[in-house]
Amino acid sequence: MGELVERVDERDRVLGVVDRAEAERRRWTHRIATTICRDPTGRILVLRRADRHPRFPGRYDVMVGGAVNVGESYEDAAARELAEELGAGVPVRFLFTFLCRDGVSPVWFGVHEAVIKEPLVPDPAEIAWHAWLTELELREVVDRWPFVPGGREALRRYLAFGNADRPAAG
């Protein structure tokens, strides 16, 4: 068996433990923990996935993340993935979840935010390129560049969520 994940229902309740590849093949809903990263000036990290990445190779994204392991919380998974993919050992702040049906299979995304002050050390098997963009710059490219569909949706929700109580940066 490969990577084990919890199969969940439309309300994010656990139904059982399954192999992630099988969940994707059968389009069973499971959980993905993600983090949108900002630098101290408020810019947002944009990355391009490695060309050999198994999901959406070569596509742009604003989310760093991966599958939530069996029994793991969204927050713990987000922090683990941030360390694995960017070498960043910083706290993550949980923001919201949403059910995304646009992708390899339906998934519940647990979206977090992290402020990264340290230099990034991207895993080349995961990330081919990265840059920090202002919200304005990101809004200009999100529909022009080939983005991961769930990342595009998460960004829109994140900007609406985060900007409810603060002015837009950039």
Secondary structure, DSSP 8 states (H G I E B T S, - for coil): ---EEEEE-TTS-EEEEEEHHHHHHHT--EEEEEEEEE-TTS-EEEEEE-TT-SSSTT-EESEEEEE-BTT--HHHHHHHHHHHHH------EEEEEEEE-SSSS-EEEEEEEEE--S-----TTTEEEEEEE-HHHHHHHTTTS-B-HHHHHHHHHHHHHHTTSS----
